Amino acid sequence: MRTRLLPLLIVLLAGILLALGFPLAVSVAAAQQQRVVVDRIDDTARFAALAQFVTERKKTERDTSGEDERRRTLETELASYSGVYGIKAGVFYRDGEAMASAPADWAVPSAGEGRDAFQEALYKRRSHDPQQVWPWQSGRLVVASPVVRDGDVVAVVVTDSPTGQMRSQILQGWLLIAAGECAAMLVALAAAVRLAGWVLRPVRVLDAATHDIATGHMNSRVAAGSGPPELRRLARSFNEMADNVEDVLEQQRAFVADASHQLRNPLAALLLRIELLGLELPDDNEEIASVRTEGKRFAQVLDDLLGLALAEHAPADLRLIDLGALAAERVAAWRPLADDKGVRLLQQGSTAVAAWGDWVALSSVLDALLDNALKFTPDGEAVKVTVASNGEHCTVDVADGGPGLTEDELSRIGDRFWRSNRHQNVKGSGLGLSISRALLTAGGGRLSYAQNTPCGLRVTVTVPRTSPKPSMPSDGTVR
C-alpha cells in the first residue's frame, strides 16, 4: 500500500509545485524585461528632451547656430550612449530620415518590431509592452518614444538593445526557481514519507494482528494510540471483534472438551455392558462384534475431539530441537508396523537439522502423518520421510505410495471430520490432520499437501529455524 500511496502523493506535490513554478518563472521573465524596458524608456525620454527643439533638417538655409549646437550635443550623447552600452539609438523624423543616430548609418527598420514601434510612437504612444523575449530566443528589444513639440509629434527616438544580458538574468532567475522547487520537492517528499508512515503504520499493525489471529495467536491486539482518528476507531473495533471471536472460540473449545470428557464415562460403561453381554452370546455373533467396533470407533472420535480441543487451547513449548533426530526416532518407532504390512519406510535428506518447535507436538504430528501414510500405502510400495533445511524454514516431507487425492480433495484435506469418499472403509475419524495442523500452528509451523509422483500423497511439515514467538508486551497488545 505504501508503494501505491507514495507515488500518488509525489505526483500530486510535483503538480502543485509545477503549477506554482511556471507562473513564477513567467513573472520573473516579464519583470526582468519590464525593468529593461523602463530603463530604455527613460533613456529615450532624455534623448527626446534633447531633440525637442532640433526640428530643422540638416544643411538648409534655415539652420541656426543654436540648433546646430543642440544637434551636435544630441549626436554626441547618442554616440556615447551607443559606445558604452552597445545599444543602437537614433532620432528620426516622421518620414524616417535620421536627425541623429549611432551608429551613424543606422536607420529605422523597414519591417518587424522596430517599424511597429516607430509607427506606434507617431501616435504619441511609448513602447510600454514589447513582445516578451525568452532565454532561448536571440532577438533584440526595440523601444520608441515620440518627440512632441506644440502638441505634435515631430520626431521619434528609437533604441535597439541586445537581449543577451537580459536573457542571462532571466535564466539565472529560472535556475533559482528550479533550485527552490527541488528543495521544496525534497521537503515535500520527506513530509510525504512521514505522512504515509503515520497513516499506514496502524494499517500494518492491524494487518499483522489479523495475520496472527488467522494463524491462531488469539491474544494479538492493536494499539489504538496512533494514526488518523478513523484508523484509531478501526483499531478499537478490531480489538472488540477479536475479543468476541476469542470468547466464542473459547466457549467452543470448552464445549468440545467438556462434551468429550463427559461422554467418555457413559461410553465406557456402555462398552463394559456390551462386553458383559457378549459373554452371554456365541463368540462368532456378528451383531455384537459390530457393536463393539462402533463403540470403539466412538471412543476414538471422542479421544480425537478432546485432543483437538487441547491442541487448539494449550500453548506450545517452543525450544531448539534436532528435527532430523526427531524424524529418525519416529521412523524407527513405526518401522515394525511398516515391515509387518510389507511397506518400505525410508528416511532421506539431512540427519541434523536445527529448528524451533514443540518436541511433543511435532512427534504427534509425525505420528499422525506416518499412520496415514502406512494406512493407505499398499504392500510393496514405499513411504519416504525427507528432512531438509530451506532458508529460514526446515521441512519434513512424508510421501506415500497410496492412491493419493484429487485436486478437489486436496483443497478439503485437513477439514474436521472430512474423509475422501473413496476411503470411507478405512479406519479413522477424520480429525488426525486437523489436530496436527492445530499443533503446528501453535508453534509457528504449517502443513501443506500435494500429489506425490508417480502416485500417492505428499504432506510437508514446515517449521521455522528461528524463534517464531511474536514480540508483544505483557498485555498481549501488538506494538
Backbone torsions as a table, in degrees:
resi	resn	phi	psi	omega
1	MET	NA	-35.4	178.3
2	ARG	-62.0	-39.1	-179.2
3	THR	-68.6	-19.1	176.3
4	ARG	-92.5	-33.0	-177.5
5	LEU	-76.4	-42.6	-177.3
6	LEU	-61.7	-48.8	177.0
7	PRO	-57.8	-36.9	178.7
8	LEU	-63.5	-44.4	178.4
9	LEU	-65.7	-39.2	-179.4
10	ILE	-65.0	-44.7	178.9
11	VAL	-62.8	-41.0	179.4
12	LEU	-64.0	-44.8	179.6
13	LEU	-66.4	-40.8	178.0
14	ALA	-62.5	-40.1	177.8
15	GLY	-63.1	-40.0	178.9
16	ILE	-65.9	-43.9	-179.3
17	LEU	-65.6	-40.0	177.9
18	LEU	-66.7	-39.4	178.9
19	ALA	-62.9	-32.0	176.0
20	LEU	-83.7	-33.0	-174.9
21	GLY	-72.2	-40.5	-177.8
22	PHE	-63.4	-49.2	176.6
23	PRO	-61.3	-35.8	178.7
24	LEU	-65.4	-40.9	178.1
25	ALA	-64.1	-42.3	177.6
26	VAL	-63.3	-39.8	179.4
27	SER	-64.7	-40.0	178.3
28	VAL	-63.2	-43.9	179.2
29	ALA	-63.8	-43.7	-179.9
30	ALA	-64.8	-40.9	179.9
31	ALA	-65.4	-40.5	178.8
32	GLN	-63.7	-43.6	179.2
33	GLN	-68.3	-37.8	180.0
34	GLN	-63.1	-36.9	177.3
35	ARG	-62.2	-43.0	178.5
36	VAL	-65.8	-41.4	-179.6
37	VAL	-62.2	-42.2	178.8
38	VAL	-62.1	-41.6	176.7
39	ASP	-60.6	-41.8	-179.2
40	ARG	-69.3	-35.8	177.3
41	ILE	-64.3	-40.6	176.6
42	ASP	-62.2	-41.1	179.0
43	ASP	-64.7	-44.5	-179.4
44	THR	-66.9	-32.5	176.8
45	ALA	-64.9	-38.8	177.7
46	ARG	-64.8	-43.1	178.9
47	PHE	-68.1	-33.8	178.2
48	ALA	-65.2	-35.8	177.4
49	ALA	-65.4	-37.1	177.8
50	LEU	-70.7	-33.8	-175.1
51	ALA	-90.2	0.0	-172.9
52	GLN	-62.4	-34.1	-176.1
53	PHE	-106.9	6.3	173.9
54	VAL	-94.7	81.5	-171.9
55	THR	-101.7	-20.8	-177.8
56	GLU	-86.7	150.4	178.7
57	ARG	-80.8	160.8	-177.5
58	LYS	-67.8	152.7	170.0
59	LYS	58.4	47.1	172.3
60	THR	-122.4	162.5	-177.7
61	GLU	-67.7	-11.7	-177.6
62	ARG	-94.6	-0.2	178.1
63	ASP	-63.1	137.6	177.5
64	THR	-117.1	162.3	-179.4
65	SER	-65.1	-33.6	178.7
66	GLY	-65.9	-43.4	178.7
67	GLU	-66.7	-37.6	177.4
68	ASP	-60.9	-40.6	-179.7
69	GLU	-63.8	-44.9	179.1
70	ARG	-65.4	-36.3	178.0
71	ARG	-63.8	-43.8	-179.5
72	ARG	-64.3	-38.2	176.9
73	THR	-62.3	-43.4	179.1
74	LEU	-63.1	-43.5	-179.8
75	GLU	-64.2	-39.4	179.0
76	THR	-63.7	-44.6	179.7
77	GLU	-62.9	-41.0	179.4
78	LEU	-65.8	-41.7	-179.8
79	ALA	-65.5	-43.3	178.8
80	SER	-63.6	-43.3	179.9
81	TYR	-60.9	-45.1	179.8
82	SER	-67.5	-38.3	-178.8
83	GLY	-68.7	-37.7	-177.8
84	VAL	-75.5	-46.1	-172.0
85	TYR	-102.1	-8.0	-178.1
86	GLY	67.8	29.5	-177.3
87	ILE	-109.6	129.8	174.4
88	LYS	-74.4	132.4	-178.2
89	ALA	-143.8	145.6	179.9
90	GLY	-164.0	157.6	174.6
91	VAL	-115.5	124.5	-173.2
92	PHE	-124.3	140.8	175.0
93	TYR	-68.0	174.8	-176.3
94	ARG	-61.2	-32.1	-179.8
95	ASP	-85.3	3.4	177.3
96	GLY	95.6	-4.2	178.3
97	GLU	-72.4	141.9	-175.6
98	ALA	-79.8	128.3	168.8
99	MET	-80.9	-44.1	174.9
100	ALA	-162.4	144.3	-179.5
101	SER	-154.0	157.2	175.9
102	ALA	-143.1	118.8	-1.0
103	PRO	-61.2	162.3	-173.2
104	ALA	-64.9	-28.6	-177.1
105	ASP	-92.4	6.7	-178.3
106	TRP	-77.8	138.1	-178.6
107	ALA	-130.5	166.8	178.3
108	VAL	-63.7	129.6	178.3
109	PRO	-56.3	143.4	-178.4
110	SER	-80.2	-15.5	-179.3
111	ALA	-156.9	171.4	177.5
112	GLY	89.1	-161.9	-175.1
113	GLU	-65.2	-35.7	179.0
114	GLY	-61.9	-45.3	177.8
115	ARG	-65.3	-39.7	179.2
116	ASP	-63.8	-41.8	178.4
117	ALA	-64.8	-39.1	178.8
118	PHE	-63.8	-44.5	-179.6
119	GLN	-66.2	-36.8	179.1
120	GLU	-66.2	-38.1	179.7
121	ALA	-66.6	-28.8	177.9
122	LEU	-62.5	-19.4	178.0
123	TYR	-100.7	24.2	176.4
124	LYS	66.0	27.9	177.8
125	ARG	-116.0	128.6	178.1
126	ARG	-83.1	162.5	-179.2
127	SER	-83.5	86.7	-179.1
128	HIS	-88.9	-23.2	-172.0
129	ASP	-139.6	67.7	175.9
130	PRO	-69.3	164.3	-178.4
131	GLN	-61.4	138.3	-176.9
132	GLN	-63.3	134.5	176.4
133	VAL	-103.1	125.5	-178.3
134	TRP	-99.7	159.9	-176.5
135	PRO	-58.9	-29.0	-177.6
136	TRP	-86.6	-0.6	177.8
137	GLN	-96.6	156.9	-178.9
138	SER	-120.3	27.0	-177.5
139	GLY	-78.5	-177.3	178.8
140	ARG	-121.6	158.6	-175.9
141	LEU	-106.4	117.3	-176.9
142	VAL	-107.7	127.7	178.4
143	VAL	-128.6	134.6	-178.4
144	ALA	-131.1	142.2	177.0
145	SER	-133.8	140.6	-179.1
146	PRO	-77.5	150.0	171.4
147	VAL	-103.1	110.8	-172.1
148	VAL	-107.0	133.5	175.0
149	ARG	-139.3	124.5	-179.0
150	ASP	56.6	35.8	177.0
151	GLY	82.7	-0.3	179.8
152	ASP	-115.2	148.9	175.9
153	VAL	-83.4	113.9	-178.9
154	VAL	-100.6	-20.1	179.9
155	ALA	-160.8	173.5	-179.8
156	VAL	-135.3	131.9	173.8
157	VAL	-93.6	127.3	-178.0
158	VAL	-124.7	132.5	172.6
159	THR	-120.9	139.7	179.8
160	ASP	-124.0	103.4	-172.1
161	SER	-101.7	140.3	169.1
162	PRO	-69.7	150.5	-174.8
163	THR	-111.1	10.3	-176.7
164	GLY	-60.9	-48.2	-179.4
165	GLN	-65.6	-40.8	178.9
166	MET	-63.6	-43.4	179.2
167	ARG	-64.8	-35.6	177.2
168	SER	-65.3	-40.9	178.0
169	GLN	-67.1	-38.1	175.9
170	ILE	-61.9	-43.4	-179.7
171	LEU	-64.3	-39.7	176.9
172	GLN	-61.9	-42.0	176.4
173	GLY	-61.6	-39.3	178.2
174	TRP	-65.9	-38.0	178.8
175	LEU	-64.5	-38.6	176.5
176	LEU	-63.9	-40.9	177.9
177	ILE	-63.3	-42.8	179.8
178	ALA	-63.0	-40.6	178.1
179	ALA	-63.7	-42.1	177.1
180	GLY	-63.3	-39.5	178.0
181	GLU	-63.7	-41.5	179.2
182	CYS	-64.5	-43.7	178.3
183	ALA	-62.6	-42.7	177.9
184	ALA	-64.0	-36.2	179.2
185	MET	-66.3	-39.5	178.4
186	LEU	-65.0	-43.1	178.0
187	VAL	-63.2	-43.3	179.3
188	ALA	-64.6	-36.9	178.5
189	LEU	-64.7	-43.3	177.3
190	ALA	-62.3	-41.5	178.1
191	ALA	-64.6	-37.9	179.4
192	ALA	-65.4	-39.5	178.3
193	VAL	-63.8	-44.5	178.5
194	ARG	-64.5	-41.3	179.7
195	LEU	-63.9	-44.9	179.4
196	ALA	-62.8	-40.5	177.5
197	GLY	-64.0	-40.4	179.6
198	TRP	-64.6	-38.8	-178.8
199	VAL	-76.2	-40.4	-170.9
200	LEU	-89.0	-17.6	-179.2
201	ARG	-58.6	-48.0	176.0
202	PRO	-60.7	-31.7	178.8
203	VAL	-67.0	-42.4	178.6
204	ARG	-64.4	-42.1	178.5
205	VAL	-63.3	-41.5	178.4
206	LEU	-63.7	-40.1	178.3
207	ASP	-64.7	-41.9	179.0
208	ALA	-64.5	-41.7	179.0
209	ALA	-66.0	-38.4	177.3
210	THR	-62.4	-42.8	178.2
211	HIS	-63.4	-41.5	179.3
212	ASP	-61.1	-44.9	179.9
213	ILE	-65.4	-39.5	179.2
214	ALA	-63.7	-28.7	-179.8
215	THR	-96.6	9.4	172.0
216	GLY	107.0	-6.1	179.0
217	HIS	-85.8	81.3	-172.1
218	MET	-72.3	-10.9	-179.9
219	ASN	-88.7	4.0	179.0
220	SER	-72.3	134.6	177.4
221	ARG	-137.6	168.5	-176.4
222	VAL	-112.7	130.7	174.5
223	ALA	-74.6	123.3	-174.3
224	ALA	-99.7	36.6	-175.3
225	GLY	-105.8	3.3	-178.0
226	SER	-139.1	165.1	178.8
227	GLY	91.0	177.3	179.3
228	PRO	-62.5	157.5	-178.9
229	PRO	-57.5	-36.7	-179.8
230	GLU	-62.5	-40.9	179.7
231	LEU	-72.1	-31.7	176.1
232	ARG	-65.6	-40.7	176.2
233	ARG	-64.4	-39.7	178.0
234	LEU	-62.7	-39.7	178.6
235	ALA	-63.1	-43.2	178.5
236	ARG	-63.8	-41.3	177.9
237	SER	-64.0	-38.6	178.7
238	PHE	-63.5	-43.9	179.7
239	ASN	-62.2	-41.2	177.0
240	GLU	-62.8	-42.3	178.2
241	MET	-62.6	-43.9	-179.7
242	ALA	-63.0	-39.5	177.1
243	ASP	-61.2	-44.8	179.9
244	ASN	-64.8	-41.9	179.0
245	VAL	-63.9	-42.2	179.3
246	GLU	-63.7	-39.9	178.1
247	ASP	-63.1	-44.1	-179.9
248	VAL	-63.0	-44.8	-180.0
249	LEU	-65.3	-37.6	178.7
250	GLU	-64.7	-41.4	177.0
251	GLN	-63.6	-38.8	179.5
252	GLN	-65.9	-44.2	179.5
253	ARG	-63.2	-43.0	179.9
254	ALA	-62.1	-40.8	179.5
255	PHE	-63.7	-45.9	-179.2
256	VAL	-62.3	-45.5	-178.9
257	ALA	-64.3	-45.8	-179.1
258	ASP	-64.7	-43.3	-179.4
259	ALA	-63.7	-43.1	179.3
260	SER	-62.6	-43.1	-178.5
261	HIS	-67.5	-42.7	-177.2
262	GLN	-69.7	-28.6	-179.5
263	LEU	-80.1	-16.9	-176.3
264	ARG	-66.1	-41.6	-177.5
265	ASN	-66.2	-49.8	176.2
266	PRO	-60.5	-35.9	179.7
267	LEU	-68.1	-39.9	178.1
268	ALA	-62.3	-41.8	177.6
269	ALA	-64.2	-40.2	179.5
270	LEU	-63.6	-43.9	179.2
271	LEU	-63.9	-35.8	178.1
272	LEU	-64.4	-41.7	179.0
273	ARG	-67.9	-32.9	176.2
274	ILE	-64.9	-40.8	179.7
275	GLU	-65.4	-39.8	178.1
276	LEU	-65.4	-38.5	177.3
277	LEU	-66.7	-34.8	179.9
278	GLY	-65.6	-25.5	178.2
279	LEU	-68.1	-24.3	-179.1
280	GLU	-88.3	-6.6	-177.4
281	LEU	-113.4	160.2	177.6
282	PRO	-58.9	152.2	-177.6
283	ASP	-65.1	-27.9	-176.8
284	ASP	-94.6	20.2	179.6
285	ASN	-71.0	118.7	-175.3
286	GLU	-70.6	-33.6	-177.4
287	GLU	-66.8	-44.9	-179.4
288	ILE	-67.9	-35.0	176.1
289	ALA	-63.9	-41.3	178.1
290	SER	-64.8	-39.8	178.7
291	VAL	-65.1	-40.4	177.8
292	ARG	-60.4	-44.2	-178.2
293	THR	-62.9	-45.4	-179.5
294	GLU	-66.5	-37.3	177.9
295	GLY	-63.9	-43.9	177.8
296	LYS	-64.7	-36.7	177.8
297	ARG	-65.6	-39.9	177.9
298	PHE	-63.0	-40.4	178.3
299	ALA	-64.2	-39.2	178.2
300	GLN	-64.7	-40.0	178.6
301	VAL	-63.0	-43.2	178.4
302	LEU	-63.0	-41.1	177.5
303	ASP	-61.7	-42.1	-180.0
304	ASP	-68.1	-38.2	177.2
305	LEU	-63.3	-42.5	178.5
306	LEU	-65.5	-40.0	177.4
307	GLY	-64.1	-38.8	178.1
308	LEU	-65.0	-44.0	179.5
309	ALA	-62.0	-41.7	178.7
310	LEU	-68.2	-38.3	-179.9
311	ALA	-64.4	-37.6	-179.7
312	GLU	-77.2	-17.9	-174.8
313	HIS	-103.0	-37.8	-173.2
314	ALA	-75.4	137.5	176.4
315	PRO	-72.5	153.1	-179.2
316	ALA	-82.4	141.6	175.7
317	ASP	-96.3	84.8	-172.8
318	LEU	-81.9	137.0	175.4
319	ARG	-158.1	168.3	179.8
320	LEU	-80.2	122.1	-176.2
321	ILE	-127.7	161.8	175.0
322	ASP	-92.8	101.3	-175.9
323	LEU	-65.6	-33.7	178.0
324	GLY	-65.1	-43.1	179.1
325	ALA	-65.8	-39.1	178.9
326	LEU	-63.6	-44.6	179.1
327	ALA	-62.8	-41.5	179.2
328	ALA	-62.6	-38.4	179.4
329	GLU	-64.6	-44.1	-178.5
330	ARG	-71.6	-35.6	176.4
331	VAL	-63.0	-42.7	178.7
332	ALA	-63.4	-36.3	-179.5
333	ALA	-69.0	-32.7	-177.5
334	TRP	-94.9	-5.1	-176.2
335	ARG	-65.2	-38.9	177.8
336	PRO	-58.0	-41.6	178.2
337	LEU	-65.2	-38.9	178.8
338	ALA	-64.3	-42.7	178.8
339	ASP	-64.0	-37.5	-180.0
340	ASP	-65.3	-32.2	178.9
341	LYS	-89.2	-3.1	-179.4
342	GLY	76.4	24.4	-179.7
343	VAL	-107.0	133.4	178.6
344	ARG	-82.6	120.3	179.6
345	LEU	-106.0	111.6	-172.0
346	LEU	-119.4	143.8	172.3
347	GLN	-114.1	133.9	-177.7
348	GLN	-130.5	173.9	175.1
349	GLY	84.1	-157.4	-175.1
350	SER	-69.9	149.1	178.9
351	THR	-102.3	-15.3	179.4
352	ALA	-135.1	102.3	-178.8
353	VAL	-131.3	118.7	-179.2
354	ALA	-87.0	135.0	179.6
355	ALA	-151.1	162.5	176.7
356	TRP	-98.8	128.6	179.2
357	GLY	-177.0	177.1	176.3
358	ASP	-95.3	116.5	-175.2
359	TRP	-58.2	-45.7	-178.4
360	VAL	-65.6	-44.0	-178.9
361	ALA	-64.2	-44.8	-180.0
362	LEU	-66.0	-35.2	176.2
363	SER	-62.7	-42.9	179.4
364	SER	-64.8	-39.3	179.2
365	VAL	-64.2	-48.2	179.7
366	LEU	-63.6	-36.2	176.8
367	ASP	-62.6	-44.2	-180.0
368	ALA	-63.7	-41.1	-179.4
369	LEU	-68.7	-42.3	178.4
370	LEU	-66.7	-36.7	177.3
371	ASP	-61.1	-47.8	177.9
372	ASN	-62.1	-44.2	-177.2
373	ALA	-62.7	-45.5	179.9
374	LEU	-69.7	-30.0	-179.1
375	LYS	-65.8	-36.7	-174.2
376	PHE	-104.1	-2.6	-179.0
377	THR	-90.9	124.8	-178.8
378	PRO	-75.3	168.1	179.4
379	ASP	-59.9	135.0	177.9
380	GLY	94.7	-15.1	178.9
381	GLU	-91.3	179.2	-174.8
382	ALA	-126.6	149.5	169.8
383	VAL	-114.4	122.0	-175.5
384	LYS	-111.4	129.5	177.0
385	VAL	-111.9	118.7	-175.2
386	THR	-120.8	124.3	178.7
387	VAL	-106.4	133.7	-178.5
388	ALA	-151.4	159.1	173.9
389	SER	-116.3	138.0	-175.7
390	ASN	-142.1	95.5	178.1
391	GLY	66.0	-119.2	-177.0
392	GLU	-89.4	3.0	-176.7
393	HIS	-132.2	158.1	171.6
394	CYS	-117.9	147.8	-176.4
395	THR	-130.9	150.2	170.5
396	VAL	-127.7	115.6	178.3
397	ASP	-97.3	130.3	173.7
398	VAL	-117.3	106.3	-176.3
399	ALA	-114.4	125.5	-179.5
400	ASP	-107.9	173.3	179.2
401	GLY	-111.6	29.3	-178.2
402	GLY	-83.2	-163.6	-177.0
403	PRO	-72.6	-19.1	178.5
404	GLY	74.6	-169.4	-178.6
405	LEU	-132.4	155.9	176.3
406	THR	-80.3	171.8	179.0
407	GLU	-60.7	-40.8	178.9
408	ASP	-65.2	-39.2	-179.8
409	GLU	-69.6	-32.7	178.4
410	LEU	-62.7	-32.6	-179.5
411	SER	-71.4	-17.0	-178.2
412	ARG	-106.8	-10.3	-177.0
413	ILE	-62.8	137.8	-177.1
414	GLY	98.5	-13.5	175.9
415	ASP	-69.2	149.2	-178.0
416	ARG	-65.6	132.4	176.7
417	PHE	66.5	6.4	180.0
418	TRP	-85.0	134.3	174.0
419	ARG	-140.6	145.3	179.6
420	SER	-62.7	141.3	178.7
421	ASN	-60.1	-25.7	-178.7
422	ARG	-78.4	-10.8	-174.6
423	HIS	-122.4	23.9	-177.4
424	GLN	-66.8	-22.9	-178.9
425	ASN	-84.3	-2.5	179.5
426	VAL	-90.5	137.3	-177.4
427	LYS	-60.8	136.7	177.5
428	GLY	156.9	160.6	-178.9
429	SER	-106.4	-11.2	-177.0
430	GLY	80.9	14.8	-179.3
431	LEU	-113.2	-8.4	-174.1
432	GLY	-60.0	-48.4	-178.7
433	LEU	-71.7	-29.9	175.3
434	SER	-64.3	-42.8	177.3
435	ILE	-63.5	-42.4	179.7
436	SER	-61.7	-43.5	179.5
437	ARG	-63.2	-40.7	178.8
438	ALA	-65.1	-40.9	178.8
439	LEU	-64.0	-40.6	-179.8
440	LEU	-70.3	-41.7	-178.3
441	THR	-60.8	-37.5	179.6
442	ALA	-62.3	-26.7	-179.8
443	GLY	-103.8	12.6	178.6
444	GLY	84.1	11.0	178.7
445	GLY	-100.6	-174.6	179.8
446	ARG	-158.6	161.5	175.6
447	LEU	-113.3	142.2	173.7
448	SER	-137.4	152.8	-172.6
449	TYR	-128.4	144.5	178.0
450	ALA	-155.6	161.0	176.3
451	GLN	-75.1	137.6	178.4
452	ASN	-88.8	150.2	179.6
453	THR	-105.9	127.2	7.8
454	PRO	-88.8	-14.0	-179.6
455	CYS	-153.4	163.2	177.0
456	GLY	102.4	-169.9	-176.2
457	LEU	-123.1	140.8	176.7
458	ARG	-117.1	120.0	178.0
459	VAL	-111.8	129.7	-177.6
460	THR	-114.3	123.7	174.0
461	VAL	-96.4	122.7	-179.2
462	THR	-117.5	124.9	178.7
463	VAL	-130.0	151.4	-177.8
464	PRO	-75.7	153.4	176.2
465	ARG	-89.0	-14.8	176.6
466	THR	-119.8	164.7	-176.1
467	SER	-61.7	121.9	-178.5
468	PRO	-86.6	6.8	-176.0
469	LYS	-63.9	126.0	178.3
470	PRO	-68.8	146.9	177.9
471	SER	-87.2	110.0	-177.9
472	MET	-147.9	152.2	178.8
473	PRO	-70.4	177.5	-173.8
474	SER	-65.4	-23.8	-179.8
475	ASP	-82.3	0.5	178.0
476	GLY	81.6	8.6	-177.6
477	THR	-89.8	130.3	177.9
478	VAL	-70.2	131.3	179.6
479	ARG	-107.8	NA	NA
